Amino acid sequence: MKTKKVLISKSADSDIHEIVLFIRRDNPNAATGFKKNLLKKLASLSRLSARGRVLPEFKGSTLQRYRELIFGNYRIIYRELEKEVRVLRIMHARRMLVGVRHKRG
């Protein structure tokens, strides 16, 4: 099985930081466990990037490479490319994706 490089955007890295800080307020151990398991989930995209569903916001459009995985109460938004996976955002599952800029490449 061919593996892809997983790249985490600055926005997604900031999302992780904010989520962990939020969880840490109530339960520091849970925050540590959440981050550890989330990073494992992100790393697994290197082998199984196509397993996420196409973003419902983009269904039927030409943006079929934009996908999501649900992780607990969070959506991992990523773009599947030939040799890499770009993790774009990590947000609460109830939020809709707004203002995504599409860049070629």
C-alpha positions as CSV (number, residue, x, y, z in Angstrom):
1,M,0.0,0.0,0.0
2,K,1.4,3.4,-1.0
3,T,1.6,6.0,1.7
4,K,1.1,9.7,1.5
5,K,2.7,12.5,3.4
6,V,0.3,14.2,5.9
7,L,0.6,17.9,6.1
8,I,-1.2,19.9,8.9
9,S,-2.0,23.5,7.9
10,K,-1.4,26.4,10.3
11,S,-5.2,26.7,10.7
12,A,-5.6,23.1,11.6
13,D,-2.6,23.3,14.1
14,S,-4.3,26.3,15.7
15,D,-7.6,24.4,15.8
16,I,-5.9,21.6,17.7
17,H,-4.3,24.0,20.1
18,E,-7.6,25.7,20.9
19,I,-9.5,22.5,21.3
20,V,-6.9,21.1,23.7
21,L,-6.9,24.3,25.7
22,F,-10.7,24.1,25.9
23,I,-10.7,20.5,27.1
24,R,-7.8,21.1,29.5
25,R,-9.9,23.7,31.5
26,D,-12.1,20.8,32.8
27,N,-9.9,17.8,32.5
28,P,-6.1,18.0,31.7
29,N,-5.8,14.2,31.4
30,A,-8.6,14.1,28.8
31,A,-7.0,16.9,26.9
32,T,-3.7,15.0,26.6
33,G,-5.5,11.8,25.6
34,F,-7.6,13.7,23.0
35,K,-4.5,15.2,21.4
36,K,-2.7,11.9,21.3
37,N,-5.6,10.1,19.7
38,L,-6.3,12.9,17.3
39,L,-2.7,12.9,16.1
40,K,-2.9,9.1,15.5
41,K,-6.1,9.6,13.5
42,L,-4.3,12.3,11.4
43,A,-1.3,10.0,10.8
44,S,-3.6,7.2,9.7
45,L,-4.6,9.4,6.7
46,S,-1.2,8.6,5.2
47,R,-2.4,5.1,4.4
48,L,-6.2,5.4,4.1
49,S,-6.9,9.0,2.9
50,A,-9.9,8.0,0.7
51,R,-11.9,6.6,3.6
52,G,-13.3,10.0,4.6
53,R,-16.6,11.0,3.0
54,V,-16.7,13.9,0.5
55,L,-17.7,17.0,2.4
56,P,-21.5,17.3,2.3
57,E,-21.1,21.0,1.5
58,F,-19.2,20.0,-1.7
59,K,-21.2,16.9,-2.7
60,G,-21.9,16.9,-6.5
61,S,-19.3,19.6,-7.2
62,T,-15.9,19.3,-8.8
63,L,-14.3,19.5,-5.3
64,Q,-14.5,15.8,-4.6
65,R,-11.0,15.7,-3.1
66,Y,-12.2,17.6,0.0
67,R,-13.1,15.1,2.6
68,E,-13.9,14.7,6.3
69,L,-13.4,12.3,9.1
70,I,-15.5,12.5,12.2
71,F,-13.4,12.2,15.4
72,G,-15.6,12.4,18.5
73,N,-17.4,15.8,18.3
74,Y,-15.0,17.1,15.7
75,R,-14.7,17.2,11.9
76,I,-11.3,16.7,10.4
77,I,-11.4,18.5,7.1
78,Y,-8.7,17.5,4.6
79,R,-7.8,17.5,0.9
80,E,-6.7,14.3,-0.7
81,L,-3.9,14.8,-3.3
82,E,-1.9,12.3,-5.3
83,K,1.2,12.2,-3.0
84,E,-0.1,14.0,0.1
85,V,-3.0,14.7,2.4
86,R,-3.5,18.3,3.6
87,V,-5.3,18.7,6.9
88,L,-7.1,22.0,6.5
89,R,-9.3,22.4,9.6
90,I,-10.5,20.6,12.7
91,M,-13.8,22.0,13.9
92,H,-16.8,21.1,16.0
93,A,-19.0,18.6,14.0
94,R,-22.1,20.9,14.2
95,R,-20.3,23.7,12.4
96,M,-20.7,24.1,8.6
97,L,-17.7,24.8,6.5
98,V,-17.8,28.4,5.3
99,G,-15.3,30.4,3.3
100,V,-13.0,27.6,2.1
101,R,-10.6,28.9,-0.5
102,H,-9.8,26.4,-3.2
103,K,-6.2,26.5,-4.4
104,R,-5.0,24.4,-7.3
105,G,-2.2,21.9,-6.8
